[in-house]
Amino acid sequence: MARVSAAAPAVPAGATPVTDRTYVECMDDSGDPWVMDAKSLVAHYWDTASQEGWKAVGTREQAPARFRSGSGMCFHKEVDGAPALLRVGSDGPTEFAVTMESALDGSTITC
């Protein structure tokens, strides 16, 4: 489950709300944060992405270094017939980002 822990900024009348960044805290049923450090976060996303059919770029041993790099850990698969990428990376010592990219026209995208 995810809980948004920061409100979106106010939007002027008639504008479409687009948040620059959403802060999410991952929790299990206990209510306590379960993502405690980068090592457990890397392991969680590596295992979960693999179980969901995502193919990793690089090896599990390389994953922590990729997570801390500017490009992050990267996974790929087809979603509804189009190539897609899933990236998980560090945005600093206490933040991380999970993004998904897709090429709806079917063009090649790379990590």
N, C-alpha and C positions, 0 to 999 in steps of 0.2 A: 504494500500500500504506500502511497506517497501523499505527503501533506505539504501544501504550498505554505511556505513560512514567511513570505513577503508579499504585500499587496501590490497590484499593478499600479503604475502611476496614473494620475488623473488625465483624462482625455478631453480636449476641447469639444464643444458641441458640434456635431456633424462629422467628426473625425472617426476613423476606424481605429480601435485600440490595438496596438501592437507593442508587446513588451519586449524590451531588449534582452532581458535575462529573467528567468524564473528560478527561484531557489526552492529546492525540494529536499526534504529529509526522508530517507528510506527507513521504514520501521517494520518490525514483525508484529505479531499479535500482542506482544508484551507491552508495547508502547515505548520501548527503549530503542534508541538508534542501533541498528545492527551493522551498518557499515562503519567500522571503527577506524580503519586505516587503509592506505593505498593497496597494501598486499591483499587484504580480504576483498576489497572492491574489484581489483583486477581478477582475482580468482572467481568471484561471483559472475562478472560479465563474461569472462572466458567460458565458463561452464554453461551458463544460461544461453548465450549466443549459439554455442555448439549444439545444445539440445534443441534449439529452435531452427536448426538447419543452416545457420550462418557459417561460412568457411573463413577461417582466420588467415590473415596475411602474417607470415612469420611463425615462430614457434612459441610455445607456452613460456619457455625460458626467456625469450625476448620481450614478452608482454609487459613486464614492469617498466623496462626502459622505454618502450614505445608509448606507454601510458603517460610517462613524464615528458616525452618529446612533444614538439609542437603539433605533430600530426596525430598523435594518439594511437591506441590500438585500433585496427581496422578489420572489418569483416565484410564479406560480400555474399550476395545470393540474388536470385530473381524473385521479384515480388509482383504478382499479377502480370507476369510476362515481360517485365522491364527490369534492367539491372539496378541494384540498390547497394549502397554502402552503409554500414553502421560503424560509427566512430565513438570511442570512449577515451577521453583524455583529461589530463589535469589542467585546470585553469589557474593553478596556484597551489600553495600548500594546504589550503582548506576548502578548495572548490574543485568540482569536476563537471565535465559536460558530456552529454550523450546526444549525438546527432545522427540523423539519417538523411542520406542523399539519394536521389533517384533520377534517372534519365528517362522521362516519359516517352521520348521519341525512340528509345531503344539504343541510343548511341553508347559507346563504350565509356565507362567512367573507371578511374583507378584510384587506389589508395595512395 
